[in-house]
Amino acid sequence: MNELTADQIHEEVKERYGRLADEFKVDVASSCCSPNADERGCCDVDEDALFSNLYSADTSWLPEDVTGLSLGCGDPITLADLEPGQTVLDLGSGAGIDCFMAARQVGETGHVIGVDMTDSMLEKANRNKEKVGLANVEFRKGQIEAIPVDNDSVDVILSNCVINLSPDKTAVFQEAYRVLKPGGRLAVSDMVTLGKFTPEERADMAAWTGCITGAEDVADYVGFMKAAGFTDISVRDKNNPDVELADSLAHAGEAKVLSARVTAVKAQG
Ligand SMILES: C[S@@+](CC[C@H](N)C(=O)[O-])C[C@H]1O[C@@H](n2cnc3c(N)ncnc32)[C@H](O)[C@@H]1O
């Protein structure tokens, strides 16, 4: 079996999320895992437990063009505990849901940047920005492995079910570290596993682009973060948040997928 290259994975991911954005209709529920009932490709996962009822905060003020294209697996907004005036970056912003919620919380003196590599998603996000009428949000085209944002310029990085899709998580965390200010924080929802997927499972592109088989074992995920320089790392299962997983050793056996709440800090200089 030939391993897919990073470029091939990016193209497959763009194809899936571009199509989701293009084909989106307000009355059809979609999730990262199953864009519609005919297209699964997500192994035996409990989609409701992973991808439903994500937000604690009120989302009723957002148009259905935003909430209907919410493709995350958690609630990075609650994790982030944002304050007025902060600069926030959302990695893989999709149609914009976390950016718009963040923009309300940081207010007019704050600023939110959403980065996404998929043209149709960026178009949706910009149209949604007009609908919600928030001037303190901007969307930039780019890859999260080479973030189009200045060094040491961001207070909080959000991301919702995106880092698992990247073929190069080492680069993602290095870039996240680079753009955060000293003392800046990561507040991420993402898929991780206990146990590793086999190379055959990882070659299943429908399951990778559905946010499943690109997920890494928690121990490896934490290793990428530590290597980038992050401290105060926490990884908790959103459905069992009392247990800290960040100190876990690599797990043996079949990969068990979970939606994780991930936080970390870039230490003060
Ligand atoms: C599962 S969706 C999540 C979207 C959004 N965070 C949400 O919660 O609705 C993944 C998004 O990340 C983007 N994406 C995936 N991999 C990316 C990468 N390597 N660089 C930039 N964007 C990426 C896709 O284009 C898509 O819009």
The ligand as an ORCA input file, in Angstrom:
! r2SCAN-3c Opt
* xyz 0 1
  C     -14.704     19.456      9.960
  S     -14.699     21.033      9.249
  C     -14.819     22.054     10.706
  C     -15.188     23.477     10.385
  C     -15.413     24.375     11.605
  N     -14.272     24.369     12.481
  C     -16.672     24.003     12.347
  O     -16.602     23.701     13.529
  O     -17.733     24.026     11.739
  C     -13.003     21.202      8.765
  C     -12.648     22.524      8.120
  O     -11.226     22.664      8.188
  C     -10.700     23.001      6.933
  N      -9.366     22.375      6.855
  C      -9.081     21.058      6.966
  N      -7.757     20.854      6.888
  C      -7.185     22.069      6.738
  C      -5.834     22.520      6.604
  N      -4.831     21.655      6.603
  N      -5.614     23.846      6.469
  C      -6.652     24.739      6.449
  N      -7.956     24.366      6.557
  C      -8.216     23.050      6.714
  C     -11.700     22.444      5.921
  O     -11.635     23.162      4.713
  C     -13.021     22.624      6.654
  O     -13.602     23.874      6.401
*
